Amino acid sequence: MASVTSVQKALKGADYPTSKDDLISLAERNGADDDVLDALRNAGDSAFDGPDQVMAALKGRLGNS
């Protein structure tokens, strides 16, 4: 399960608003592991206005660390 910290590291440098596909591409470039990529792929929204919206979409898909 992806952690909040690993998602934040994977999305470092994101420019918002952005699409889910662009976030996944950024996460891949930032070396995100499969758990992070899977969580992003399964996020309900197709576009995000900011990091808070990303984290809300990932709620329930993230671990504590």
Phi and psi restraints in degrees (range 20) as a CNS / XPLOR table:
assign (resid 1 and name C) (resid 2 and name N)
       (resid 2 and name CA) (resid 2 and name C) 1.0 -68.9 20.0 2
assign (resid 2 and name N) (resid 2 and name CA)
       (resid 2 and name C) (resid 3 and name N) 1.0 147.5 20.0 2
assign (resid 2 and name C) (resid 3 and name N)
       (resid 3 and name CA) (resid 3 and name C) 1.0 -101.0 20.0 2
assign (resid 3 and name N) (resid 3 and name CA)
       (resid 3 and name C) (resid 4 and name N) 1.0 159.8 20.0 2
assign (resid 3 and name C) (resid 4 and name N)
       (resid 4 and name CA) (resid 4 and name C) 1.0 -57.4 20.0 2
assign (resid 4 and name N) (resid 4 and name CA)
       (resid 4 and name C) (resid 5 and name N) 1.0 -44.1 20.0 2
assign (resid 4 and name C) (resid 5 and name N)
       (resid 5 and name CA) (resid 5 and name C) 1.0 -61.9 20.0 2
assign (resid 5 and name N) (resid 5 and name CA)
       (resid 5 and name C) (resid 6 and name N) 1.0 -42.6 20.0 2
assign (resid 5 and name C) (resid 6 and name N)
       (resid 6 and name CA) (resid 6 and name C) 1.0 -66.0 20.0 2
assign (resid 6 and name N) (resid 6 and name CA)
       (resid 6 and name C) (resid 7 and name N) 1.0 -36.0 20.0 2
assign (resid 6 and name C) (resid 7 and name N)
       (resid 7 and name CA) (resid 7 and name C) 1.0 -66.6 20.0 2
assign (resid 7 and name N) (resid 7 and name CA)
       (resid 7 and name C) (resid 8 and name N) 1.0 -44.9 20.0 2
assign (resid 7 and name C) (resid 8 and name N)
       (resid 8 and name CA) (resid 8 and name C) 1.0 -60.3 20.0 2
assign (resid 8 and name N) (resid 8 and name CA)
       (resid 8 and name C) (resid 9 and name N) 1.0 -41.7 20.0 2
assign (resid 8 and name C) (resid 9 and name N)
       (resid 9 and name CA) (resid 9 and name C) 1.0 -65.4 20.0 2
assign (resid 9 and name N) (resid 9 and name CA)
       (resid 9 and name C) (resid 10 and name N) 1.0 -40.8 20.0 2
assign (resid 9 and name C) (resid 10 and name N)
       (resid 10 and name CA) (resid 10 and name C) 1.0 -65.4 20.0 2
assign (resid 10 and name N) (resid 10 and name CA)
       (resid 10 and name C) (resid 11 and name N) 1.0 -30.3 20.0 2
assign (resid 10 and name C) (resid 11 and name N)
       (resid 11 and name CA) (resid 11 and name C) 1.0 -100.7 20.0 2
assign (resid 11 and name N) (resid 11 and name CA)
       (resid 11 and name C) (resid 12 and name N) 1.0 11.3 20.0 2
assign (resid 11 and name C) (resid 12 and name N)
       (resid 12 and name CA) (resid 12 and name C) 1.0 -60.6 20.0 2
assign (resid 12 and name N) (resid 12 and name CA)
       (resid 12 and name C) (resid 13 and name N) 1.0 130.3 20.0 2
assign (resid 12 and name C) (resid 13 and name N)
       (resid 13 and name CA) (resid 13 and name C) 1.0 91.9 20.0 2
assign (resid 13 and name N) (resid 13 and name CA)
       (resid 13 and name C) (resid 14 and name N) 1.0 4.8 20.0 2
assign (resid 13 and name C) (resid 14 and name N)
       (resid 14 and name CA) (resid 14 and name C) 1.0 -67.7 20.0 2
assign (resid 14 and name N) (resid 14 and name CA)
       (resid 14 and name C) (resid 15 and name N) 1.0 139.7 20.0 2
assign (resid 14 and name C) (resid 15 and name N)
       (resid 15 and name CA) (resid 15 and name C) 1.0 -106.2 20.0 2
assign (resid 15 and name N) (resid 15 and name CA)
       (resid 15 and name C) (resid 16 and name N) 1.0 122.6 20.0 2
assign (resid 15 and name C) (resid 16 and name N)
       (resid 16 and name CA) (resid 16 and name C) 1.0 -106.9 20.0 2
assign (resid 16 and name N) (resid 16 and name CA)
       (resid 16 and name C) (resid 17 and name N) 1.0 151.2 20.0 2
assign (resid 16 and name C) (resid 17 and name N)
       (resid 17 and name CA) (resid 17 and name C) 1.0 -69.4 20.0 2
assign (resid 17 and name N) (resid 17 and name CA)
       (resid 17 and name C) (resid 18 and name N) 1.0 154.6 20.0 2
assign (resid 17 and name C) (resid 18 and name N)
       (resid 18 and name CA) (resid 18 and name C) 1.0 -150.7 20.0 2
assign (resid 18 and name N) (resid 18 and name CA)
       (resid 18 and name C) (resid 19 and name N) 1.0 163.1 20.0 2
assign (resid 18 and name C) (resid 19 and name N)
       (resid 19 and name CA) (resid 19 and name C) 1.0 -89.7 20.0 2
assign (resid 19 and name N) (resid 19 and name CA)
       (resid 19 and name C) (resid 20 and name N) 1.0 161.2 20.0 2
assign (resid 19 and name C) (resid 20 and name N)
       (resid 20 and name CA) (resid 20 and name C) 1.0 -61.1 20.0 2
assign (resid 20 and name N) (resid 20 and name CA)
       (resid 20 and name C) (resid 21 and name N) 1.0 -40.7 20.0 2
assign (resid 20 and name C) (resid 21 and name N)
       (resid 21 and name CA) (resid 21 and name C) 1.0 -61.5 20.0 2
assign (resid 21 and name N) (resid 21 and name CA)
       (resid 21 and name C) (resid 22 and name N) 1.0 -40.1 20.0 2
assign (resid 21 and name C) (resid 22 and name N)
       (resid 22 and name CA) (resid 22 and name C) 1.0 -66.6 20.0 2
assign (resid 22 and name N) (resid 22 and name CA)
       (resid 22 and name C) (resid 23 and name N) 1.0 -37.1 20.0 2
assign (resid 22 and name C) (resid 23 and name N)
       (resid 23 and name CA) (resid 23 and name C) 1.0 -66.0 20.0 2
assign (resid 23 and name N) (resid 23 and name CA)
       (resid 23 and name C) (resid 24 and name N) 1.0 -40.2 20.0 2
assign (resid 23 and name C) (resid 24 and name N)
       (resid 24 and name CA) (resid 24 and name C) 1.0 -63.4 20.0 2
assign (resid 24 and name N) (resid 24 and name CA)
       (resid 24 and name C) (resid 25 and name N) 1.0 -43.4 20.0 2
assign (resid 24 and name C) (resid 25 and name N)
       (resid 25 and name CA) (resid 25 and name C) 1.0 -61.2 20.0 2
assign (resid 25 and name N) (resid 25 and name CA)
       (resid 25 and name C) (resid 26 and name N) 1.0 -43.2 20.0 2
assign (resid 25 and name C) (resid 26 and name N)
       (resid 26 and name CA) (resid 26 and name C) 1.0 -62.9 20.0 2
assign (resid 26 and name N) (resid 26 and name CA)
       (resid 26 and name C) (resid 27 and name N) 1.0 -44.8 20.0 2
assign (resid 26 and name C) (resid 27 and name N)
       (resid 27 and name CA) (resid 27 and name C) 1.0 -60.0 20.0 2
assign (resid 27 and name N) (resid 27 and name CA)
       (resid 27 and name C) (resid 28 and name N) 1.0 -41.1 20.0 2
assign (resid 27 and name C) (resid 28 and name N)
       (resid 28 and name CA) (resid 28 and name C) 1.0 -61.8 20.0 2
assign (resid 28 and name N) (resid 28 and name CA)
       (resid 28 and name C) (resid 29 and name N) 1.0 -45.0 20.0 2
assign (resid 28 and name C) (resid 29 and name N)
       (resid 29 and name CA) (resid 29 and name C) 1.0 -63.9 20.0 2
assign (resid 29 and name N) (resid 29 and name CA)
       (resid 29 and name C) (resid 30 and name N) 1.0 -30.9 20.0 2
assign (resid 29 and name C) (resid 30 and name N)
       (resid 30 and name CA) (resid 30 and name C) 1.0 -86.0 20.0 2
assign (resid 30 and name N) (resid 30 and name CA)
       (resid 30 and name C) (resid 31 and name N) 1.0 5.6 20.0 2
assign (resid 30 and name C) (resid 31 and name N)
       (resid 31 and name CA) (resid 31 and name C) 1.0 80.6 20.0 2
assign (resid 31 and name N) (resid 31 and name CA)
       (resid 31 and name C) (resid 32 and name N) 1.0 27.2 20.0 2
assign (resid 31 and name C) (resid 32 and name N)
       (resid 32 and name CA) (resid 32 and name C) 1.0 -62.5 20.0 2
assign (resid 32 and name N) (resid 32 and name CA)
       (resid 32 and name C) (resid 33 and name N) 1.0 146.4 20.0 2
assign (resid 32 and name C) (resid 33 and name N)
       (resid 33 and name CA) (resid 33 and name C) 1.0 -81.9 20.0 2
assign (resid 33 and name N) (resid 33 and name CA)
       (resid 33 and name C) (resid 34 and name N) 1.0 173.8 20.0 2
assign (resid 33 and name C) (resid 34 and name N)
       (resid 34 and name CA) (resid 34 and name C) 1.0 -62.3 20.0 2
assign (resid 34 and name N) (resid 34 and name CA)
       (resid 34 and name C) (resid 35 and name N) 1.0 -33.0 20.0 2
assign (resid 34 and name C) (resid 35 and name N)
       (resid 35 and name CA) (resid 35 and name C) 1.0 -62.4 20.0 2
assign (resid 35 and name N) (resid 35 and name CA)
       (resid 35 and name C) (resid 36 and name N) 1.0 -43.3 20.0 2
assign (resid 35 and name C) (resid 36 and name N)
       (resid 36 and name CA) (resid 36 and name C) 1.0 -65.7 20.0 2
assign (resid 36 and name N) (resid 36 and name CA)
       (resid 36 and name C) (resid 37 and name N) 1.0 -46.8 20.0 2
assign (resid 36 and name C) (resid 37 and name N)
       (resid 37 and name CA) (resid 37 and name C) 1.0 -61.9 20.0 2
assign (resid 37 and name N) (resid 37 and name CA)
       (resid 37 and name C) (resid 38 and name N) 1.0 -41.6 20.0 2
assign (resid 37 and name C) (resid 38 and name N)
       (resid 38 and name CA) (resid 38 and name C) 1.0 -64.0 20.0 2
assign (resid 38 and name N) (resid 38 and name CA)
       (resid 38 and name C) (resid 39 and name N) 1.0 -41.6 20.0 2
assign (resid 38 and name C) (resid 39 and name N)
       (resid 39 and name CA) (resid 39 and name C) 1.0 -61.5 20.0 2
assign (resid 39 and name N) (resid 39 and name CA)
       (resid 39 and name C) (resid 40 and name N) 1.0 -43.2 20.0 2
assign (resid 39 and name C) (resid 40 and name N)
       (resid 40 and name CA) (resid 40 and name C) 1.0 -66.0 20.0 2
assign (resid 40 and name N) (resid 40 and name CA)
       (resid 40 and name C) (resid 41 and name N) 1.0 -42.5 20.0 2
assign (resid 40 and name C) (resid 41 and name N)
       (resid 41 and name CA) (resid 41 and name C) 1.0 -61.5 20.0 2
assign (resid 41 and name N) (resid 41 and name CA)
       (resid 41 and name C) (resid 42 and name N) 1.0 -32.4 20.0 2
assign (resid 41 and name C) (resid 42 and name N)
       (resid 42 and name CA) (resid 42 and name C) 1.0 -95.0 20.0 2
assign (resid 42 and name N) (resid 42 and name CA)
       (resid 42 and name C) (resid 43 and name N) 1.0 3.9 20.0 2
assign (resid 42 and name C) (resid 43 and name N)
       (resid 43 and name CA) (resid 43 and name C) 1.0 -64.4 20.0 2
assign (resid 43 and name N) (resid 43 and name CA)
       (resid 43 and name C) (resid 44 and name N) 1.0 141.5 20.0 2
assign (resid 43 and name C) (resid 44 and name N)
       (resid 44 and name CA) (resid 44 and name C) 1.0 -69.3 20.0 2
assign (resid 44 and name N) (resid 44 and name CA)
       (resid 44 and name C) (resid 45 and name N) 1.0 -33.9 20.0 2
assign (resid 44 and name C) (resid 45 and name N)
       (resid 45 and name CA) (resid 45 and name C) 1.0 -81.4 20.0 2
assign (resid 45 and name N) (resid 45 and name CA)
       (resid 45 and name C) (resid 46 and name N) 1.0 153.5 20.0 2
assign (resid 45 and name C) (resid 46 and name N)
       (resid 46 and name CA) (resid 46 and name C) 1.0 -101.6 20.0 2
assign (resid 46 and name N) (resid 46 and name CA)
       (resid 46 and name C) (resid 47 and name N) 1.0 -12.2 20.0 2
assign (resid 46 and name C) (resid 47 and name N)
       (resid 47 and name CA) (resid 47 and name C) 1.0 -147.5 20.0 2
assign (resid 47 and name N) (resid 47 and name CA)
       (resid 47 and name C) (resid 48 and name N) 1.0 154.6 20.0 2
assign (resid 47 and name C) (resid 48 and name N)
       (resid 48 and name CA) (resid 48 and name C) 1.0 -135.4 20.0 2
assign (resid 48 and name N) (resid 48 and name CA)
       (resid 48 and name C) (resid 49 and name N) 1.0 137.1 20.0 2
assign (resid 48 and name C) (resid 49 and name N)
       (resid 49 and name CA) (resid 49 and name C) 1.0 -88.3 20.0 2
assign (resid 49 and name N) (resid 49 and name CA)
       (resid 49 and name C) (resid 50 and name N) 1.0 -17.2 20.0 2
assign (resid 49 and name C) (resid 50 and name N)
       (resid 50 and name CA) (resid 50 and name C) 1.0 -176.1 20.0 2
assign (resid 50 and name N) (resid 50 and name CA)
       (resid 50 and name C) (resid 51 and name N) 1.0 174.3 20.0 2
assign (resid 50 and name C) (resid 51 and name N)
       (resid 51 and name CA) (resid 51 and name C) 1.0 -62.5 20.0 2
assign (resid 51 and name N) (resid 51 and name CA)
       (resid 51 and name C) (resid 52 and name N) 1.0 -31.8 20.0 2
assign (resid 51 and name C) (resid 52 and name N)
       (resid 52 and name CA) (resid 52 and name C) 1.0 -63.2 20.0 2
assign (resid 52 and name N) (resid 52 and name CA)
       (resid 52 and name C) (resid 53 and name N) 1.0 -37.3 20.0 2
assign (resid 52 and name C) (resid 53 and name N)
       (resid 53 and name CA) (resid 53 and name C) 1.0 -68.5 20.0 2
assign (resid 53 and name N) (resid 53 and name CA)
       (resid 53 and name C) (resid 54 and name N) 1.0 -36.9 20.0 2
assign (resid 53 and name C) (resid 54 and name N)
       (resid 54 and name CA) (resid 54 and name C) 1.0 -62.4 20.0 2
assign (resid 54 and name N) (resid 54 and name CA)
       (resid 54 and name C) (resid 55 and name N) 1.0 -48.9 20.0 2
assign (resid 54 and name C) (resid 55 and name N)
       (resid 55 and name CA) (resid 55 and name C) 1.0 -64.3 20.0 2
assign (resid 55 and name N) (resid 55 and name CA)
       (resid 55 and name C) (resid 56 and name N) 1.0 -36.4 20.0 2
assign (resid 55 and name C) (resid 56 and name N)
       (resid 56 and name CA) (resid 56 and name C) 1.0 -64.1 20.0 2
assign (resid 56 and name N) (resid 56 and name CA)
       (resid 56 and name C) (resid 57 and name N) 1.0 -38.9 20.0 2
assign (resid 56 and name C) (resid 57 and name N)
       (resid 57 and name CA) (resid 57 and name C) 1.0 -68.9 20.0 2
assign (resid 57 and name N) (resid 57 and name CA)
       (resid 57 and name C) (resid 58 and name N) 1.0 -25.8 20.0 2
assign (resid 57 and name C) (resid 58 and name N)
       (resid 58 and name CA) (resid 58 and name C) 1.0 -93.1 20.0 2
assign (resid 58 and name N) (resid 58 and name CA)
       (resid 58 and name C) (resid 59 and name N) 1.0 -1.3 20.0 2
assign (resid 58 and name C) (resid 59 and name N)
       (resid 59 and name CA) (resid 59 and name C) 1.0 -54.3 20.0 2
assign (resid 59 and name N) (resid 59 and name CA)
       (resid 59 and name C) (resid 60 and name N) 1.0 132.6 20.0 2
assign (resid 59 and name C) (resid 60 and name N)
       (resid 60 and name CA) (resid 60 and name C) 1.0 90.0 20.0 2
assign (resid 60 and name N) (resid 60 and name CA)
       (resid 60 and name C) (resid 61 and name N) 1.0 -11.4 20.0 2
assign (resid 60 and name C) (resid 61 and name N)
       (resid 61 and name CA) (resid 61 and name C) 1.0 -107.1 20.0 2
assign (resid 61 and name N) (resid 61 and name CA)
       (resid 61 and name C) (resid 62 and name N) 1.0 -0.3 20.0 2
assign (resid 61 and name C) (resid 62 and name N)
       (resid 62 and name CA) (resid 62 and name C) 1.0 -117.1 20.0 2
assign (resid 62 and name N) (resid 62 and name CA)
       (resid 62 and name C) (resid 63 and name N) 1.0 147.0 20.0 2
assign (resid 62 and name C) (resid 63 and name N)
       (resid 63 and name CA) (resid 63 and name C) 1.0 -84.3 20.0 2
assign (resid 63 and name N) (resid 63 and name CA)
       (resid 63 and name C) (resid 64 and name N) 1.0 -175.7 20.0 2
assign (resid 63 and name C) (resid 64 and name N)
       (resid 64 and name CA) (resid 64 and name C) 1.0 -85.5 20.0 2
assign (resid 64 and name N) (resid 64 and name CA)
       (resid 64 and name C) (resid 65 and name N) 1.0 -25.2 20.0 2
